[in-house]
Amino acid sequence: MLEARALRKTFARTVALDGVSAEIGDGEIVAITGPSGSGKSTLLHCLAGIVRPESGEVHFDGRRVDTLGDADRTRLRRQSFGVVFQSGRLVPELTAEENVALPLLFNRHGRRESLLAARSRLERLDVAGCADRRPGELSGGQLQRVAVARALVTGPRVVFADEPTGALDSLAGERVMDELVGTARADGTTLVIVTHDNRVAAYADREIALRDGRPAGVIV
Amino acid sequence: MRMLARGGSRRERVRGRLMTAGAALATFLLCVAANLLAFGLGVSVHPEGFLVQTRIEYLGFFSGRDARLLTALALALLVVPTMAFVHQVSRLATATRERRLAALRLAGATPREVRLLGAYESGWRTLLGGVCGVALYLVVNLAVAGALRGAVPLVPAAQLVAILAAVTLAGTLSGLMAGRHVVTSPLGVVRRTPPAGPRALDLVLVTVGAGLLVAGFVDRGDFLRVPYVAVLSMVVGMVLLLFGLVLGAAWLIRVAARWAGDRTGTAETLLAARMVGADPRGWARALSVVGLTVFFGAGVGAQQGPILLRGYLDSSWAVAYLLVDLALLVALVTSAAALVAHQAEDLLDHRHSFAALAASGVPGPALGRVLTRQALIAALPVCVVSAIAGVGVAVSSIWDVYREVPGAFAVAAGGAVLMAGIGVLAATLVARAARPILRRTLRPEGLRDE
């Protein structure tokens, strides 16, 4: 469903990706691992259509993504992808419920419908009690589960998670991963996780290891 | 200075030129003001031997000493919003050079040293602008003196140097102060002032001011019995109302933001309303000049109405109106710069969440609309209330004239609607100027954790 072929991406003189290829199937859970600076996040950004590689190809459902214009890639991300970041990256002024409803509102759903869907998603992730609180009033684990709810609320085909437990202690991290992987499996959503934590990588069906922007092997 | 300028982008060069242009205008205005004070004092003698005063008749309205004094004062006052504009550009420079300033901190520069660099830059820019302003003044002075056969004297060199020094000093201090709005750390730049809600105290001035104004208006028939009490009450009421409106704007903005946020069905308005509602005092500060401009504009419009309808417009009124309009224009430009600076600082705080939204598929133009709606939500109540207050003050102070001139109320109401519209339009158009800053915020680099 999601395929990268010989991706190359540089930042100034630094080669972030150098001929990386990957294939990810429907409903699969894949971890991209490697040390700092190995190009994990850059690969995730290329797969998600956030950045364009300088060479190589990215395909989603047989459609080439890397040649699409910015507006088309943005539309693709909004309709088919969800993204979870390390520190949640929620809007601090909105309540948890409003943060989760935001992607639906941007998709032109009604206010009431969006807030109901957000509430339901928060209930599934066991953070409904935080619905009326703002991000600053939440614990790290709660904040990250709200971020997961926001990524899942539109029913995306693929969820990209960039170090989703990087800012959490091990217990809270485990809880977030249980919820994220459990929900993805239940919904049949493809999950691509970037991590340098072996415990997080263990949740995946398959691991793509990178080193210095090059493939270091695929661990099944 | 060289460290800051190294690798400077086109935008930074534009900002530098704006600073120079602002300083040039301020210097020019001060020189002209000094020039107006310099003649008619019996100190100048024409090279041919006759007194300058004999030539002053060529100056029409400016032949009168009082008219020249008042005009000089008005021009000198115009320097305040002009230098405020320079200050806002300095603020913008600090808010949009996050990486470079953070790199300087990483390299070992203390926060004070980073601020000193900003002061050095704006000092140098204002000195350059000041020299341009003096040069412009000399050219204009020579041209006018030639046209009026020597009736216009030249400002003494010592005064020109003093003006240049004052503008440069103000620019340097402004650069020093501009850096105080944010904290520059090795990890980036964040706003110093946390978002804050309105204070109950802010409403006291509005209430007392409006009360005194109404009391003075009701009591105006008794001028003969208790001389000037009603006038005094109205003047004090007007001043308090003016300050009260500036301080109380935070309440208006918060109420409007809550109202909009609780009812909207669009993501852009929800985001805008909640962001404005979280920092109403910041928005009130940024919009204070817009509010004052609308207040004075609507008030002056209401005062002009009966004069225009009666056909009383002579050269003295025309010059006064021209100066007022010029002041309003400069104030609007200043307020525009203040709003852009405020939104740039606001985006510093939201760069990660906005970059995350963009990565999740929210289009850049939609986030651009958030900026416009923020300005709309905050500016609309401020401008409407300021326009009503401005007209109210003007009409109540010349109530008897208004009763005698048919159509004056309609002109005043039209002026209020126009000024409120101009204020809101200016604020929303200015929000578009912050879009390039937003586009930089949305780059994927903003997704990386610090």
Interface residues (C-beta under 8 A of the other chain):
Chain A: S41 H45 A48 I50 V51 D70 A71 T74 R75 L76 R77 R78 Q79 F81 G82 V83 F85 Q86 S87 R89 L90 V91 P92 E93 L94 E98 L102 P103 L105 F106 G110 R111 R150 A151 D162 E163 G166 A167
Chain B: T264 G265 T266 A267 L270 L271 R274 M275 G277 A278 D349 H350 H352 S353 A355 A356 L357 A358 A359 S360 G361 V362 P363 G364 A366 P444 L447 R448 D449
